[in-house]
């Protein structure tokens, strides 16, 4: 019996019941010839609407609660599978976790660089030229590149840019319009997505704060909801359930039950989607931690000692104190050669088009 109940598709049952109930409502509304009243009673309409609204909110909250509990309790559900996998992965990298912030900073910079590169290369520019611009240029250099090429100290040359659309996407990068939002490093080190770094001795204090916050929230919700319910019930009065051919009471009953079930189903689906998204977040943490572990094993990422990091920071500080050199333009002879090469390439392309 228990195994049969487990095999029941709850989502299918709810959908089927909702469809059948909807058909019943349509039939009832058709048979009773439901329409607008000739004399509209605003107070009655408001009271009925408020009742349906409260029923809808109640059903939505209960559906979310029931759906969330059901999804979290499924041992073979996506959330539980990802949770167990995360705990194993976290344990695997536990001895190396002190180096994770270094790795994360490197990967964050690398990913942001790729994002800026992808943004620029949406226009008519090579990836190599876009890389040189991002690595070696500042915002002020773009004005120079509009007029002439720029030669770098390492001997590389960045060709001049004449396409206004290319200039526009480059300026998006230098003016900070290409956004990159990454989670704090502690996000990947905890299952519950908390970025708080709480020690054992601090746990009690933070737990007390959570208890007070939870108590305040529930009391506030309870007081507001109780006030709303008492306000509506104060407007109501008891009438005969049926009087002659009057089927308004039956219609109210069906509409309220419909509101309850549809809102419950909506809340249930919302909870299911929410748990799937939480499982997706956990999977993302697993991927990042495994990339970190593999980078260590394959020597792609070699962690640095504290003294090395301090030395690098000091050297960067010394560089920041040096005066900034003006960008060097190409000598006139090299500019002429660059322009000649550009014209030659253009001419070859034109001949190629004519031959075709």
C-alpha positions in Angstrom: 0.0 0.0 0.0 2.8 2.4 0.9 4.7 1.6 -2.3 1.6 2.3 -4.3 1.2 5.7 -2.6 4.8 6.5 -3.4 4.3 5.8 -7.1 1.3 8.3 -7.3 2.2 11.4 -9.3 1.0 14.1 -7.0 1.4 16.8 -9.6 -0.7 14.9 -12.1 -3.4 14.3 -9.5 -3.6 18.0 -8.5 -3.7 19.0 -12.2 -6.5 16.5 -12.9 -8.5 17.5 -9.9 -8.1 21.2 -10.8 -9.3 20.5 -14.3 -12.3 18.5 -13.2 -13.2 21.2 -10.6 -12.9 23.9 -13.3 -15.4 21.9 -15.5 -17.8 21.6 -12.6 -17.6 25.4 -12.0 -18.2 26.1 -15.7 -21.3 23.7 -15.8 -22.7 25.3 -12.6 -22.2 28.8 -13.9 -23.9 27.9 -17.2 -26.9 26.1 -15.6 -27.6 28.8 -13.1 -27.2 31.5 -15.8 -24.8 33.5 -13.8 -24.5 37.2 -14.7 -24.1 40.7 -13.2 -26.8 41.9 -10.8 -29.0 44.8 -11.9 -28.5 46.4 -8.5 -24.9 46.3 -7.6 -24.2 46.0 -3.8 -20.7 47.4 -3.2 -20.5 46.2 0.4 -21.5 42.6 -0.5 -19.0 42.6 -3.4 -16.2 43.9 -1.3 -16.9 41.3 1.5 -17.0 38.4 -1.0 -13.8 39.6 -2.7 -12.0 39.9 0.6 -13.1 36.4 1.6 -11.8 35.0 -1.6 -8.6 37.0 -1.2 -8.0 35.6 2.2 -8.7 32.0 1.0 -6.3 32.5 -1.9 -3.5 33.8 0.4 -4.2 30.9 2.8 -4.1 28.3 0.0 -0.9 29.9 -1.5 1.0 29.8 1.8 -0.2 26.2 2.6 0.8 25.1 -0.9 4.2 26.6 -0.6 4.8 25.0 2.8 3.5 21.6 1.7 5.4 21.6 -1.6 8.6 22.7 0.1 8.4 20.0 2.8 7.6 17.4 0.2 10.5 18.3 -2.0 13.0 18.5 0.8 11.9 15.2 2.3 12.4 13.2 -1.0 15.5 11.1 -0.5 15.9 10.6 -4.2 15.0 14.3 -5.0 17.4 16.6 -6.8 18.0 18.7 -3.7 19.0 15.8 -1.5 21.2 14.3 -4.2 23.0 17.6 -4.6 23.2 18.2 -0.9 25.0 14.8 -0.3 27.3 15.5 -3.3 28.2 18.9 -1.9 29.0 17.5 1.5 31.3 14.9 0.0 33.0 17.5 -2.2 33.4 20.0 0.7 35.1 17.3 2.7 37.4 16.4 -0.2 38.8 19.9 -0.4 38.8 20.6 3.4 42.5 20.3 3.8 43.1 22.8 0.9 40.3 25.2 1.7 42.7 27.9 3.0 43.9 28.5 -0.6 40.4 28.8 -2.1 40.2 32.6 -1.7 43.4 32.9 -3.8 41.9 30.6 -6.5 38.6 32.4 -6.4 40.1 35.9 -6.9 42.1 34.6 -9.9 39.0 32.9 -11.5 36.8 35.9 -10.8 39.3 38.2 -12.6 39.6 35.7 -15.4 35.9 35.3 -15.9 35.3 39.1 -15.8 38.0 39.5 -18.5 36.3 36.9 -20.6 33.0 38.7 -20.2 34.5 42.0 -21.3 36.2 40.3 -24.2 32.9 38.6 -25.3 31.2 42.0 -25.1 33.7 43.7 -27.4 33.9 40.9 -30.0 30.1 41.2 -30.6 31.2 43.9 -33.1 33.6 43.8 -36.1 36.9 43.3 -34.2 39.3 40.4 -33.8 39.6 38.7 -30.4 43.4 39.3 -30.4 42.9 43.0 -30.9 40.2 43.1 -28.2 42.6 41.3 -25.8 45.3 43.9 -26.4 42.9 46.8 -25.8 41.6 45.4 -22.5 45.1 44.5 -21.2 47.2 47.5 -22.2 44.8 50.4 -22.9 43.1 53.0 -20.7 40.0 55.0 -21.5 42.1 58.0 -22.7 44.0 55.7 -25.2 40.8 55.2 -27.2 40.9 58.7 -28.6 44.4 58.0 -29.8 43.3 54.7 -31.4 40.7 56.6 -33.4 43.4 58.5 -35.2 46.4 56.2 -35.3 47.8 52.8 -34.1 49.5 52.5 -30.8 52.8 50.7 -30.2 53.3 49.1 -26.9 56.6 48.8 -25.0 56.7 45.1 -25.6 56.8 45.7 -29.4 53.2 44.8 -30.1 51.0 47.2 -32.1 47.3 47.8 -31.6 45.7 48.8 -34.9 43.6 52.0 -35.0 39.8 51.8 -34.8 37.5 53.6 -37.2 34.3 51.7 -36.6 32.0 53.7 -34.3 30.1 50.6 -33.1 33.4 49.0 -32.0 34.4 52.1 -30.2 31.0 52.1 -28.4 31.4 48.6 -27.0 35.0 49.3 -26.0 33.8 52.4 -24.1 31.2 50.2 -22.4 34.1 48.2 -20.9 36.1 51.2 -19.8 33.2 53.1 -18.4 32.0 50.2 -16.3 28.8 49.3 -18.1 29.8 45.7 -18.4 28.7 44.4 -15.0 30.1 41.4 -13.2 28.4 40.2 -10.0 30.0 37.4 -8.1 29.1 36.0 -4.7 31.5 36.4 -1.8 34.0 33.6 -1.3 32.2 32.2 1.7 29.1 31.5 -0.4 30.8 28.5 -1.9 32.0 27.2 1.5 28.6 26.7 3.1 25.6 24.7 2.0 22.9 27.2 3.2 24.5 30.0 1.0 25.3 32.1 4.0 28.3 34.3 3.7 28.7 34.7 7.5 32.0 33.4 8.8 30.8 32.3 12.3 33.0 30.6 14.8 32.0 28.0 17.3 32.0 30.5 20.1 29.9 33.0 18.1 27.2 30.4 17.2 25.1 31.0 20.3 24.9 34.8 19.8 23.9 34.5 16.1 21.4 31.8 16.9 19.8 34.1 19.5 19.5 36.8 16.9 17.9 34.4 14.4 15.4 33.4 17.1 14.5 37.0 17.9 14.1 37.8 14.2 12.0 34.7 13.6 9.8 35.5 16.6 9.3 39.2 15.5 8.5 38.2 11.9 5.9 35.6 12.9 4.3 37.8 15.5 4.0 40.7 13.0 2.5 38.4 10.3 0.1 36.9 12.9 -1.1 40.3 14.2 -1.7 41.7 10.7 -3.4 38.6 9.4 -5.6 38.4 12.5 -6.6 42.0 12.1 -7.5 41.5 8.4 -9.6 38.4 9.3 -11.4 40.1 12.1 -12.1 43.1 9.9 -13.7 40.9 7.2 -15.6 38.7 9.6 -17.0 41.8 11.3 -18.6 42.8 8.0 -20.3 39.5 7.5 -23.7 38.3 8.6 -25.5 35.0 8.5 -28.1 34.6 5.8 -30.3 31.6 4.6 -28.2 29.1 2.7 -30.9 28.7 0.0 -34.0 30.8 -0.6 -36.2 29.6 -3.4 -34.3 29.4 -6.7 -31.4 31.5 -5.3 -28.1 29.6 -6.0 -25.8 32.4 -5.0 -24.7 30.5 -1.9 -23.8 27.5 -4.0 -21.9 29.7 -6.4 -20.0 31.3 -3.5 -19.1 27.9 -2.2 -17.8 26.7 -5.5 -15.8 29.9 -6.2 -14.2 29.8 -2.8 -13.2 26.1 -3.0 -11.8 26.9 -6.5 -9.8 29.8 -5.1 -8.4 27.5 -2.4 -7.4 24.6 -4.6 -5.9 26.8 -7.4 -3.9 28.9 -5.0 -2.7 25.8 -3.2 -1.6 24.3 -6.5 0.1 27.6 -7.4 2.0 27.7 -4.1 3.0 24.0 -4.5 4.4 24.7 -8.0 6.2 27.8 -6.7 7.8 25.7 -3.9 8.9 23.0 -6.4 10.6 25.5 -8.6 12.2 27.2 -5.7 13.7 23.9 -4.4 15.0 23.1 -7.9 16.7 26.5 -8.1 18.2 25.9 -4.7 19.5 22.5 -5.9 20.9 24.3 -8.9 22.8 26.7 -6.6 24.2 23.8 -4.7 25.3 22.1 -8.0 27.1 25.4 -8.9 29.0 25.3 -5.6 30.0 21.7 -6.3 31.3 22.6 -9.8 33.4 25.5 -8.4 34.9 23.5 -5.6 35.8 20.6 -8.0 37.4 23.1 -10.4 39.5 24.3 -7.5 40.5 20.8 -6.5 41.4 19.8 -10.1 43.4 23.0 -10.5 45.5 22.1 -7.5 46.0 18.5 -8.6 47.0 19.4 -12.1 49.2 22.4 -10.9 47.1 24.8 -12.9 46.8 26.8 -9.8 49.8 27.0 -7.5 48.9 28.7 -4.2 51.3 31.4 -2.8 52.5 31.8 0.7 51.6 34.9 2.7 55.0 36.4 2.3 54.8 36.1 -1.5 51.4 37.8 -1.5 52.7 40.6 0.7 55.7 41.2 -1.6 53.5 41.4 -4.7 51.2 43.9 -3.0 54.2 46.0 -2.0 55.6 46.0 -5.6 52.2 47.0 -6.9 52.2 49.9 -4.4 55.6 51.0 -5.6 54.4 50.9 -9.3 51.4 53.0 -8.4 53.7 55.8 -7.1 55.5 56.0 -10.4 54.4 58.7 -12.9 52.2 57.5 -15.7 53.9 57.8 -19.1 52.0 59.3 -22.1 51.0 56.7 -24.7 53.4 56.4 -27.5 52.2 56.8 -31.1 53.7 55.0 -34.0 56.5 56.8 -35.8 55.4 58.3 -39.1 57.2 55.7 -41.2 55.5 52.8 -39.4 52.1 54.6 -39.6 52.5 54.9 -43.4 53.4 51.2 -43.6 50.4 50.3 -41.5 48.1 52.3 -43.7 49.6 50.8 -46.8 49.1 47.3 -45.5 45.5 48.1 -44.7 44.9 49.5 -48.2 46.6 46.4 -49.7 44.4 44.1 -47.7 41.3 46.1 -48.7 42.4 45.9 -52.4 42.9 42.1 -52.2 39.4 41.7 -50.7 37.9 43.8 -53.5 39.7 41.8 -56.2 38.5 38.6 -54.5 34.9 39.8 -54.5 35.2 40.7 -58.2 36.6 37.3 -59.2 33.7 35.6 -57.5 
